[in-house]
Amino acid sequence: MAPERWTDAMLDQLADSVRELRTDVQDLTASVRELRDESKAQRDESKELHIRFSAYQQASQWVVNLAFGLLATATITTIVSAVVRR
């Protein structure tokens, strides 16, 4: 089989294909950068929401502890008052 000779038309077609591929690669690079930026934004938002949720959870626990403390104090006060009155 004889080697194929490249004609000017074939070289032009190859050059056009390379230009199209370059444009595609540039578009893909831009898309990857956008996705990376969006991913970073989502990660930052997730961290912020985690901090807020932790603060809410801790505050809720403090409220529950305060409620139980008040109930215990009221119970003890009632029992002591009943014992002292006798």
Phi, psi and chi 1 to 4 in degrees:
 res  aa     phi    psi   chi1   chi2   chi3   chi4
   1 MET       -  128.4 -177.4  164.2  136.7      -
   2 ALA   -80.5  142.0      -      -      -      -
   3 PRO   -63.9  144.2   12.4  -16.7      -      -
   4 GLU   -80.9  135.6 -174.6  176.2  -13.0      -
   5 ARG   -91.8  137.0  -65.4 -166.7  142.8 -130.2
   6 TRP   -82.0  128.1  -72.8   86.0      -      -
   7 THR   -96.7  165.6   63.3      -      -      -
   8 ASP   -59.8  -37.0  -74.1  -19.1      -      -
   9 ALA   -65.5  -40.5      -      -      -      -
  10 MET   -66.4  -41.4  -67.5  170.0   75.6      -
  11 LEU   -65.7  -38.5  -70.2  173.1      -      -
  12 ASP   -63.7  -41.8  -71.5  -17.5      -      -
  13 GLN   -64.4  -40.9 -175.2 -179.3   11.2      -
  14 LEU   -63.7  -42.5  178.6   63.0      -      -
  15 ALA   -63.0  -40.4      -      -      -      -
  16 ASP   -63.4  -41.6  -69.5  -19.3      -      -
  17 SER   -62.8  -40.7  -64.8      -      -      -
  18 VAL   -65.7  -40.4  168.9      -      -      -
  19 ARG   -62.2  -42.7  -84.1 -170.1 -141.3  102.0
  20 GLU   -63.1  -42.2  -71.8  175.7   15.6      -
  21 LEU   -63.9  -38.6  -74.2  174.6      -      -
  22 ARG   -62.4  -42.4 -176.5  172.4 -177.2 -145.7
  23 THR   -63.2  -42.5  -57.6      -      -      -
  24 ASP   -62.0  -42.9  -70.5  -15.0      -      -
  25 VAL   -63.8  -40.8  168.1      -      -      -
  26 GLN   -63.8  -41.3  -71.6  173.0  -17.3      -
  27 ASP   -63.5  -42.8  -68.1  -15.9      -      -
  28 LEU   -65.6  -37.9  -72.3  172.2      -      -
  29 THR   -62.5  -43.1  -58.6      -      -      -
  30 ALA   -63.3  -41.1      -      -      -      -
  31 SER   -63.8  -41.8  -65.2      -      -      -
  32 VAL   -63.8  -40.8  166.6      -      -      -
  33 ARG   -62.7  -42.0  -75.5 -173.7 -178.7  127.7
  34 GLU   -62.8  -44.4  -71.9  175.4   20.4      -
  35 LEU   -64.0  -38.7  -71.1  171.5      -      -
  36 ARG   -63.3  -42.9 -175.1 -176.3   61.1 -144.8
  37 ASP   -65.6  -41.6  -67.0  -17.3      -      -
  38 GLU   -64.0  -40.4  -71.4  175.3   11.1      -
  39 SER   -62.6  -42.3  174.1      -      -      -
  40 LYS   -63.7  -41.4 -175.5  179.9 -178.8  -48.1
  41 ALA   -62.9  -42.3      -      -      -      -
  42 GLN   -64.5  -40.4  -70.2  -69.7  -30.9      -
  43 ARG   -64.0  -42.3 -167.4  170.7   43.6 -113.1
  44 ASP   -64.3  -41.5  -67.5  -16.4      -      -
  45 GLU   -65.1  -39.2 -176.2  179.2  -13.9      -
  46 SER   -62.8  -41.6  175.5      -      -      -
  47 LYS   -62.0  -43.2  -73.8  178.6 -175.5  177.3
  48 GLU   -63.0  -43.2 -177.2 -180.0  -27.2      -
  49 LEU   -65.3  -36.1  -71.5  174.0      -      -
  50 HIS   -63.8  -41.6  177.1   70.4      -      -
  51 ILE   -63.2  -44.8  -69.4  168.9      -      -
  52 ARG   -63.1  -43.5  -74.0 -177.7 -178.2 -176.5
  53 PHE   -63.6  -41.1  178.4   75.3      -      -
  54 SER   -61.6  -42.9  -65.4      -      -      -
  55 ALA   -63.7  -42.3      -      -      -      -
  56 TYR   -63.1  -43.4  173.3   76.8      -      -
  57 GLN   -64.0  -41.9 -172.4  177.6   17.6      -
  58 GLN   -65.8  -42.1 -171.8  175.2   12.6      -
  59 ALA   -63.3  -41.0      -      -      -      -
  60 SER   -62.2  -41.3  -63.8      -      -      -
  61 GLN   -63.6  -39.7 -172.7   62.9   43.0      -
  62 TRP   -62.9  -40.2  -72.0  -15.6      -      -
  63 VAL   -63.9  -43.5  168.3      -      -      -
  64 VAL   -62.8  -44.8  168.5      -      -      -
  65 ASN   -62.3  -40.4  -71.5  -18.0      -      -
  66 LEU   -63.1  -42.5  177.6   62.9      -      -
  67 ALA   -62.4  -45.8      -      -      -      -
  68 PHE   -64.7  -37.4  -80.8  121.0      -      -
  69 GLY   -62.7  -42.7      -      -      -      -
  70 LEU   -65.7  -40.9  -69.6  173.0      -      -
  71 LEU   -62.4  -43.5  -77.5  171.2      -      -
  72 ALA   -64.0  -42.7      -      -      -      -
  73 THR   -62.8  -44.2  -57.6      -      -      -
  74 ALA   -64.1  -40.2      -      -      -      -
  75 THR   -65.3  -46.3  -57.6      -      -      -
  76 ILE   -63.4  -41.3  -69.0  169.9      -      -
  77 THR   -62.6  -41.8  -58.4      -      -      -
  78 THR   -64.6  -44.6  -56.8      -      -      -
  79 ILE   -65.1  -44.4  -67.7  170.1      -      -
  80 VAL   -64.9  -40.9  168.2      -      -      -
  81 SER   -63.2  -40.1  -65.6      -      -      -
  82 ALA   -67.0  -38.3      -      -      -      -
  83 VAL   -71.4  -40.8  169.6      -      -      -
  84 VAL   -69.5  -33.8  169.8      -      -      -
  85 ARG   -69.3  -21.5  -73.4 -175.0 -173.8  170.6
  86 ARG   -75.9      -  -73.9 -173.4 -179.8 -168.7
